Amino acid sequence: MGVRLRSSLLPAAKKILKMQLGFVKKQSDVVPRGHVAVYVGDTQRKRFVVPVSYLNHPSFQQLLNRGEEEFGYHHPHGGLTIPCKEGAFIDLTSRLQHS
């Protein structure tokens, strides 16, 4: 003997079930298409979301190489980790945005 739900209640029931099971990501965790999350900072890391086009810029690649030297391919925060000062990263991304 099963429980029958009206078809109008089914989408809401699925959403509630997913939330209870932890399948729904927080809105702040979602990265828009065409962007990548990076974690920046020497000790305390702050999350930034940047366009993937930045990954091809030589200055940004230098930062990525520093991250690779320090962390290899193990990134403790799950995203790309860049070991530089937050202010320097903001300056670079501001220049890239206006170029």
N, C-alpha and C positions, 0 to 999 in steps of 0.2 A: 504494500500500500504506500503510494508516494503522495507527496504534496504537490498540488497543481497551483501555479501562480497565474494570475491573469497576465496576458502578454504585455499589457501596459506597465506592469510592475517589474517585469524581468530586467530591463536595463538598470533600474535603480537597485535592485537586489544584487546584480553582478558588481556594481560599483561599491556597494557596502561590503561585499565579500572580499573584493580586492583590497580595500582599505584595511580591513581587519587582518588580512593575511600579509600586509606590508608590501603589496605589489605597486602601489601608487607612489611615485616619487613626489617629493615636495617641489613646489613650483620653483624654488630657488636652486634646485639641483638640475633643472632642465637646461640644456645648452641648445640654443637655436641652431637650425641647419646652417652650415657654412661657417660655424664658429667652433672654437675649442677652449676648454677650460685649462687655465694654467695657475699654478700656485707659486707666489712670489714672496721672497723674503729670506733673510739670513737665518733668523731663529723662529720667529712667529710668521707663519705663512698666511697670506691673504689670497683669496680666490679672485681671479679676473677671467672674463670671457672675452676673447679676441677673435677677429676674423681669421680664417685659415690662410688667407692671402699673406698675412704677416709672416707665416712660416717660411716663405720663400725669400724674404728680405735678408741681405747679408748681416745686418746688425742684429736682427732677431736670431739668426742662425748661430751667431757667436754666443748669445745667451744660452741657446739650446745646447751647444757644445759644452759650455761650462756645466750645465746641468747633467749632461751625460757623463762628464769626467767625475763629478761628485757623487752622483746617484746610480750611474749605469742605467740599466733599464728597469730598475726597481724604484718606483715612485711611491713614497709612503702615503700620499694623499689620494692615490688612484688616478691622478691626472699628471700632466707634465709639471715638473717642479723646477723652478728657475732660481738659483741661488744668487740673488742680487738685491740691492736695496730697493724698496718699494718706490721711492722717489725717482730713481734712475729708470725703472721700468715704465713708470707713468710718463716721464719725459720722452722716452723712446716711442711708446705707443702714440703719444700726441703728435710727434713728428711724422710717424708713419701714416697717421690718419689724415694729416694735412698735405701729404706728398702726392 
